């Protein structure tokens, strides 16, 4: 079957457009995802993440372009048996037990995982006879993860998976994701917790205004943003710091520690030392993933507004 063609990428999106009336949700997206890789799909609200995932899951068709997953059409039921999805908003039958739900979902797939194994992986063995409606928020999310993997999918979509999870549930969840990765599963993650994306993803795809604005490893994404943050203690007051050349942002906390942001950190440092010799505890750090996210999506949004004005 085409969906088992192991030589192909897990996902191929070719020049995909999606329009809802006057709204252009996706605008020429091209993307290939390698098998066995965890990719974080990031972007602000309205960037097109949910639309792109819906195309990859076969829930919608592109207005223009082509989408292939696991070598087949995602709308083909034979292809869908290779897919698993953990949606952000999960409504479960409240009167069925955890075990009953897993057994019900397992019956939908040709070669599902064993229910006891999924209970162990999601740490829900003690709750197996408990009705879904009585689970805590974290337990319900872990059950959602279990339902997404019960069919032993080759391609797994995780949409804001750790929302409403406590610390213990998050740890259990990420251990389960790690096991999926070791088994060679392809995983697509969307999250607003950028630290989780940076820690877990081999690749980050950043969407803004329906376009891919950055694509690479977390290190590559951060390196693509010019500038640095400079922190230090000095005898200079805020007004003096703001007057230095090449300063984008300046702040001084209650302890007297200054933070400067600059696209020209070397030139700023030269000006800083020319202004004062009383500089202590100096730290220079390149962009964080959050700073890169904000910079890249803001730049893309401004460009999009100019093009549509």
Residue pairs with C-beta under 8 A, 6 or more apart in sequence:
1 72
1 78
2 70
2 71
2 72
2 79
3 69
3 70
3 71
3 72
3 76
3 78
3 79
3 81
3 82
3 154
4 70
4 71
4 82
5 70
5 71
6 35
8 68
8 70
8 71
9 32
9 33
9 34
9 35
10 33
10 34
10 35
10 36
10 37
10 69
10 70
10 154
10 155
10 186
11 31
11 32
11 33
11 56
11 67
11 68
11 69
11 155
11 186
11 188
12 31
12 32
12 66
12 67
12 68
12 69
13 29
13 30
13 31
13 32
13 52
13 55
13 56
13 65
13 66
13 67
14 30
14 65
14 66
14 67
15 28
15 29
15 30
15 64
15 65
15 66
16 26
16 28
16 29
16 30
16 52
16 55
16 62
16 64
16 65
16 66
16 67
17 24
17 26
17 27
17 28
17 29
17 62
17 63
17 64
17 65
18 24
18 25
18 26
18 48
18 51
18 55
18 60
18 62
18 63
18 210
19 25
19 63
24 210
25 48
25 51
25 210
26 48
26 51
26 52
26 55
26 62
26 210
27 48
27 209
27 210
27 211
28 65
28 211
29 48
29 52
29 65
29 207
29 210
29 211
29 212
30 212
31 52
31 205
31 212
31 215
33 39
33 186
33 188
34 186
35 154
35 184
35 186
36 181
36 184
36 185
36 186
37 186
37 187
37 202
37 203
38 177
38 181
38 186
38 187
38 189
38 200
38 201
38 202
38 203
39 187
39 188
39 189
39 201
39 202
39 203
39 204
39 205
40 189
40 190
40 191
40 197
40 200
40 201
40 203
40 204
40 205
41 49
41 52
41 53
41 188
41 189
41 190
41 205
41 207
42 49
42 190
42 191
42 194
42 197
42 204
42 205
42 206
42 207
42 293
43 49
43 206
43 207
43 208
43 297
44 208
44 297
47 207
47 208
47 209
47 210
47 297
48 207
48 209
48 210
48 211
49 190
49 207
50 159
50 190
51 60
51 210
52 207
53 85
53 157
53 159
53 188
53 190
54 60
55 61
55 62
55 67
55 74
56 67
56 69
56 74
56 157
56 188
57 74
57 80
57 83
57 85
57 157
58 69
58 73
58 74
58 75
58 76
58 79
58 80
58 83
61 75
67 73
67 74
68 74
69 79
69 82
69 83
69 155
70 79
70 82
70 83
70 154
70 155
71 79
72 78
72 79
72 82
73 79
74 80
74 83
81 109
81 110
81 151
82 153
82 154
82 155
83 153
83 154
83 155
83 156
83 157
84 148
84 149
84 150
84 151
84 153
84 155
84 156
84 157
85 148
85 156
85 157
85 159
86 144
86 145
86 147
86 148
86 156
86 157
86 158
86 159
86 161
87 144
87 159
88 159
88 160
88 161
88 163
90 140
90 141
90 144
92 101
92 132
92 133
92 140
92 143
92 144
93 101
93 132
94 131
94 132
94 133
95 131
95 132
95 133
96 104
96 131
96 132
97 128
97 129
97 130
97 131
97 132
98 119
98 124
98 127
98 128
98 129
98 130
98 132
98 135
98 143
98 146
99 115
99 119
99 128
99 129
101 132
101 143
101 147
102 115
102 118
102 119
102 143
102 146
102 147
102 150
103 115
105 112
105 147
105 150
105 151
106 112
106 113
106 115
106 150
106 151
108 151
109 150
109 151
109 152
111 152
112 150
112 151
112 152
113 149
113 150
113 151
113 152
115 150
116 125
118 146
118 149
118 150
119 125
119 128
119 146
121 146
121 149
121 176
121 179
122 142
122 143
122 145
122 146
122 172
122 173
122 176
123 142
123 172
124 139
124 142
124 143
124 146
127 135
127 139
132 140
132 143
135 143
136 166
137 164
137 165
137 166
138 164
138 165
138 166
138 168
138 169
139 169
140 164
141 161
141 162
141 163
141 164
141 165
141 169
141 173
142 165
142 169
142 172
142 173
144 161
145 158
145 161
145 173
145 176
148 156
148 157
148 158
149 156
149 176
149 180
153 185
154 185
154 186
155 185
155 186
155 187
155 188
156 180
156 185
156 186
156 187
156 188
157 187
157 188
158 177
158 187
158 188
158 189
158 190
158 191
159 190
160 190
160 191
160 192
161 173
161 189
161 191
162 169
162 170
162 173
162 191
162 193
162 196
165 173
174 196
174 200
177 187
177 200
180 187
181 187
189 196
189 197
189 200
189 201
191 197
194 289
194 290
194 293
195 289
197 204
197 218
197 289
198 204
198 218
198 289
201 218
202 217
203 215
203 216
203 217
204 214
204 215
204 216
204 217
204 218
204 221
204 289
205 212
205 214
205 215
206 212
206 213
206 214
206 215
206 221
206 293
206 296
206 297
207 213
208 296
208 297
208 300
208 301
208 304
209 300
209 301
209 304
211 300
211 304
213 296
213 297
213 299
213 300
214 221
214 224
214 292
214 296
216 224
218 289
221 289
221 292
221 296
222 286
222 287
222 288
222 289
222 291
222 292
223 286
223 287
224 292
224 296
225 286
225 287
225 291
225 292
225 295
225 296
226 263
227 248
227 261
227 262
227 263
227 264
227 265
227 286
227 287
228 261
228 262
228 265
228 284
228 285
228 286
228 287
229 259
229 260
229 261
229 284
229 285
229 286
229 287
229 291
230 259
230 260
230 261
230 262
230 265
230 268
230 269
230 272
230 282
230 283
230 284
231 257
231 258
231 259
231 260
231 281
231 282
231 283
231 284
231 285
232 257
232 258
232 272
232 279
232 280
232 281
232 282
232 283
233 255
233 256
233 257
233 258
233 279
233 280
233 281
234 258
234 272
234 276
234 278
234 279
234 280
235 276
235 278
236 258
236 275
236 276
237 252
238 250
238 251
238 252
238 258
240 275
241 247
241 250
241 252
241 258
241 260
242 250
244 250
244 260
244 268
244 271
244 272
244 275
245 267
245 268
245 271
246 262
246 263
246 264
246 265
246 267
246 268
246 271
247 260
247 261
247 262
247 268
248 260
248 261
248 262
248 263
249 259
249 260
249 261
250 258
250 259
250 260
250 261
251 258
251 259
252 258
252 259
253 259
257 281
260 268
260 272
262 268
265 284
269 284
272 279
273 279
287 295
